[in-house]
Amino acid sequence: MAKAEANLGLLGWQQADFDEDTQRQVDALHNIEREQARLMNLAANLAHQRDAVAAQRAKLRETYEQKRLAIEGERNQVRQPLPDLQRKLSFARDHMPDVERTTSQLDREQRDIEALSNRLLVVQPQPIHIRDEILRLRDRMLGIQNERNDLRIQHARSTSEIHQLDHQIGALEKRSTEIDRQLNVLRNEFEGEDAKLEKEEQAKSEEKGSTESQINALERVKGNPYRAIGRVLADNDIAPMNQPEALSNVLKFRGEISLREAAIETLRAESRAVDYTLLIVSVSLWLVIVIAAGLIASAAV
């Protein structure tokens, strides 16, 4: 019944003139409708602002990803030669000539050759095999001198190569570290800005949800004025022009309620009549019992 009356009031509250009390209900509805319209506009504006912030976050992330990929590409390009340079450096260090050890060996060999040559030179007359040995020892002395020179040249070349490789690797590592710092700065800036936008987006969503809750609360409040107006329309047999069956529904419910109320009143009347009859019967039985008790007592005396 309440739903039917409220529906009748909703459909017909703008097409009739009402008494003072009902007009207050109509005015209350006007006020609620105006407040709902204001809140709906506010909710729509908040939704627009939230979507704008979300789009701003998406654009921010897109820009960040583009910059990040570009910087990471540069870092990969910088680091690409490092494995080969490090392999070459390791090889150069592993094959660096041991100047001290080799020089010591050559010096010892030279001293031995000189001592042997001196002993052979004092041999007189000198057989052919001794002269050949002296010549061989002189050739070996020249070879030792050449080996010393080659050793110094090889050591200088290895040292220069290692220095160059160290310098190249150091420069690339330094540049790679600078790029990593750029990535960290870029990421921190993005995360900080994105966090602020996320907080703003969440605030807009919460405010929009709160506004929609107010709209729904006002919608529920409208039920009572609608029902009061619906009762007046039904009392005056005024049907909405667009849905006249709404009045028929209310009148139908009223008729059913009247029938049920009449039936309930009949049952109550019958119950009261039955209760009165039972009371008379009960009193009569008690009187019979009292009289019979009195007669038995008289007979006993």
Helices and strands as residue ranges (DSSP letters): H 2-12, H 20-79, H 82-94, H 99-121, H 128-221, H 223-235, H 245-300
